[in-house]
């Protein structure tokens, strides 16, 4: 099971890294914005003729972002977002504009909207990649800070509504039941996520917490039969 677990974690990390790489590789920067002056002028004319032209506001914001002029890009993209808050391209680039200005807390909620984007949309993958990467970075920083100040981890600071779902592991001998571990944990996470009274600890945060507290946790001996953290066949 150690091999299966390591393989699963490897696939998960590879997928996370791939999302991050794809999200960065899909952003094209321009060296000289003057090369796009004709397009900019055309978009400005459209906006003057119709201030509700969402696509014109969005495209203008994208051009300014690609030219690394993040403040005006944010302004233009915000105008598009205010009129059409469901357009994934607008959301993605608005998130980038705010991220590149250092406004991570404003960028994260935008990227998190990837869950509402159609699965076939390329922006769903791009937004998810940025969301996962930023969440991972922030969580690492938070966990390391807390571990350096262990007194802050007292029970008085722990929310009684916080719930963490550890990965379930199948320890039986019949390989056809091997997917049970992942499947059951996903079902539990999905069900608990519907309970508003609970605060579900995200998988990324849980993974970082385990890594920081137990650097060699993946090499731990697998639990004995009957453990509550296992799916037994």
Order of alpha helices (4+ residues) and beta strands (2+ residues): alpha-alpha-alpha-alpha-alpha-alpha-alpha-beta-beta-alpha-beta-alpha-beta
